[in-house]
Amino acid sequence: MSDEWLKKPTIRYGAPLIAVLVLIQYVLLPWHEWRSELVQTMHERASLMVRSSDLDEGAAELESMTILLNEQINQLSARYLTIQASELDAMKVDAPTSLRQRAIEANIGVNRISAVKELLPVSDTIARFSLAFEVQGTADDVLTFLSDIESQSPIFSIATLRFSSITKTSLKAQLEVIQHVIIQE
């Protein structure tokens, strides 16, 4: 009787089928999921890996960019007034004298110069000062002077410019300039 029971089609074909399904559910599917996660992790790690030649190229590029930036900083620093932090107050006195001397060299008369006014600093190493004054001279001399103070070292930036008197032989202008000063510590 026991042999007949095993020969029934549901037992004969169903038991191995159930065994295969259990094997698939508890062995093959977890193994497949584990393998998929492992492959995905390996792909993620491979995407993060960098070849040493790429690192060397990046380091060389950074080094060349650093050299270029240092050259540009040196060029800009040469155009701006650079002082020690302790000389900041003395610069407030020297700036009007320096500007008056540049005007005299350009054959420009300086009628008045206001006191130097310190503006909000750009950063910890760059200070800004405002200076208002009035100049008088020939139109060519005044315009050349204005161009020179914006282009020659130390550089001043013209913030406001107002022509108060224009004749054939004379030009009178009131202006406010801003000087950026690099502070070394």
C-alpha positions as CSV (number, residue, x, y, z in Angstrom):
1,M,0.0,0.0,0.0
2,S,2.8,2.3,0.7
3,D,4.1,1.8,-2.8
4,E,0.8,2.7,-4.3
5,W,0.6,5.8,-2.4
6,L,4.0,6.9,-3.7
7,K,2.9,6.1,-7.3
8,K,0.1,8.6,-7.2
9,P,0.7,11.4,-9.8
10,T,0.4,14.2,-7.2
11,I,3.0,12.6,-4.9
12,R,5.2,11.3,-7.7
13,Y,5.4,14.7,-9.6
14,G,4.3,17.1,-6.9
15,A,6.9,16.2,-4.2
16,P,9.9,16.8,-6.4
17,L,8.2,19.9,-7.7
18,I,7.7,21.2,-4.2
19,A,11.3,20.3,-3.4
20,V,12.5,22.2,-6.4
21,L,10.4,25.3,-5.5
22,V,11.7,25.2,-1.9
23,L,15.3,25.0,-3.3
24,I,14.6,27.9,-5.6
25,Q,13.0,30.1,-2.9
26,Y,15.4,29.4,0.0
27,V,18.7,28.7,-1.8
28,L,18.8,30.1,-5.4
29,L,16.9,33.4,-4.9
30,P,18.9,34.5,-1.9
31,W,22.1,33.5,-3.6
32,H,21.1,35.5,-6.7
33,E,20.2,38.6,-4.6
34,W,23.5,38.3,-2.7
35,R,25.4,38.0,-6.0
36,S,23.5,41.1,-7.5
37,E,24.3,43.2,-4.4
38,L,28.0,42.1,-4.6
39,V,28.2,43.0,-8.3
40,Q,26.6,46.4,-7.6
41,T,29.0,47.1,-4.8
42,M,31.9,46.1,-7.0
43,H,30.7,48.5,-9.7
44,E,30.3,51.3,-7.2
45,R,33.8,50.8,-5.9
46,A,35.2,50.5,-9.4
47,S,33.7,53.9,-10.3
48,L,35.4,55.5,-7.3
49,M,38.8,54.1,-8.1
50,V,41.2,56.5,-9.9
51,R,44.2,55.5,-11.8
52,S,47.5,56.9,-10.5
53,S,48.2,58.4,-13.9
54,D,45.0,60.4,-13.6
55,L,46.1,61.6,-10.2
56,D,49.5,62.6,-11.5
57,E,47.9,64.5,-14.3
58,G,45.5,66.3,-11.9
59,A,48.4,67.1,-9.5
60,A,50.4,68.5,-12.4
61,E,47.5,70.6,-13.6
62,L,46.9,72.0,-10.1
63,E,50.6,72.8,-9.7
64,S,50.6,74.7,-13.0
65,M,47.4,76.6,-12.0
66,T,49.0,77.5,-8.7
67,I,52.0,78.9,-10.4
68,L,49.8,80.9,-12.8
69,L,47.7,82.3,-9.9
70,N,50.8,83.3,-8.0
71,E,52.1,85.1,-11.1
72,Q,48.8,86.9,-11.4
73,I,48.8,87.8,-7.7
74,N,52.3,89.2,-8.0
75,Q,51.3,91.3,-11.0
76,L,48.3,92.7,-9.2
77,S,50.2,93.3,-6.0
78,A,52.8,95.3,-8.0
79,R,50.1,97.6,-9.2
80,Y,48.5,98.3,-5.8
81,L,50.1,99.9,-2.7
82,T,51.4,97.3,-0.3
83,I,52.0,98.3,3.3
84,Q,52.5,96.8,6.7
85,A,49.5,96.8,9.1
86,S,51.4,99.2,11.4
87,E,51.8,101.7,8.6
88,L,48.1,102.0,8.0
89,D,47.7,105.3,9.9
90,A,50.7,106.8,8.2
91,M,49.3,105.9,4.8
92,K,46.3,108.1,5.6
93,V,48.6,111.1,5.8
94,D,50.9,110.1,2.9
95,A,48.1,109.4,0.4
96,P,47.1,113.1,-0.1
97,T,50.7,114.1,-0.4
98,S,51.4,111.3,-2.9
99,L,48.4,112.3,-5.0
100,R,49.3,116.0,-4.9
101,Q,52.8,115.1,-6.0
102,R,51.5,113.1,-9.0
103,A,49.2,116.0,-9.9
104,I,52.1,118.4,-9.8
105,E,54.2,116.1,-12.1
106,A,51.3,116.1,-14.5
107,N,51.1,120.0,-14.6
108,I,47.8,119.9,-12.7
109,G,46.9,122.3,-9.9
110,V,45.3,120.8,-6.8
111,N,43.0,123.3,-5.2
112,R,42.0,121.2,-2.2
113,I,42.3,117.7,-0.9
114,S,40.0,116.3,1.8
115,A,41.1,114.0,4.6
116,V,41.4,110.4,3.8
117,K,38.3,108.4,4.8
118,E,38.6,104.7,5.5
119,L,35.8,102.6,3.9
120,L,34.7,99.1,4.8
121,P,37.5,96.7,4.0
122,V,37.2,94.3,1.2
123,S,38.9,91.5,3.2
124,D,41.3,91.1,6.1
125,T,44.2,91.9,3.8
126,I,42.7,94.6,1.5
127,A,41.7,98.0,2.9
128,R,39.9,100.8,1.0
129,F,40.4,104.5,1.4
130,S,38.4,107.4,-0.2
131,L,40.0,110.7,-1.0
132,A,38.1,113.7,-2.5
133,F,40.0,116.6,-4.2
134,E,39.7,119.3,-6.9
135,V,42.1,119.7,-9.8
136,Q,42.5,122.4,-12.4
137,G,44.6,122.5,-15.6
138,T,44.3,122.2,-19.3
139,A,41.8,119.7,-20.6
140,D,44.6,117.4,-22.0
141,D,46.6,117.5,-18.8
142,V,43.6,116.8,-16.6
143,L,42.4,113.9,-18.7
144,T,45.9,112.5,-18.9
145,F,46.2,112.8,-15.1
146,L,42.8,111.0,-14.6
147,S,43.9,108.2,-17.0
148,D,47.3,107.9,-15.2
149,I,45.9,107.6,-11.7
150,E,43.7,104.7,-12.8
151,S,46.5,102.9,-14.7
152,Q,49.8,103.6,-13.1
153,S,51.0,102.2,-9.8
154,P,49.7,102.7,-7.2
155,I,46.3,102.6,-8.7
156,F,43.4,104.7,-7.7
157,S,39.8,104.1,-8.9
158,I,37.7,107.1,-9.7
159,A,34.5,106.8,-7.8
160,T,32.9,110.1,-8.8
161,L,33.9,112.8,-11.3
162,R,32.3,116.1,-11.8
163,F,33.5,118.9,-14.1
164,S,32.7,122.2,-12.5
165,S,34.3,124.6,-14.9
166,I,35.2,124.1,-18.6
167,T,36.8,126.8,-20.7
168,K,38.9,126.8,-23.8
169,T,42.1,126.9,-21.8
170,S,41.1,125.4,-18.5
171,L,39.3,122.5,-17.0
172,K,38.3,122.2,-13.3
173,A,37.1,118.9,-11.9
174,Q,36.1,117.6,-8.6
175,L,36.6,113.9,-8.0
176,E,36.6,111.2,-5.4
177,V,39.0,108.4,-5.8
178,I,39.3,105.1,-3.9
179,Q,42.6,103.4,-3.2
180,H,42.8,99.7,-2.5
181,V,45.7,98.9,-0.2
182,I,47.1,95.4,0.4
183,I,48.0,94.9,4.0
184,Q,50.9,92.6,4.9
185,E,51.2,91.2,8.3
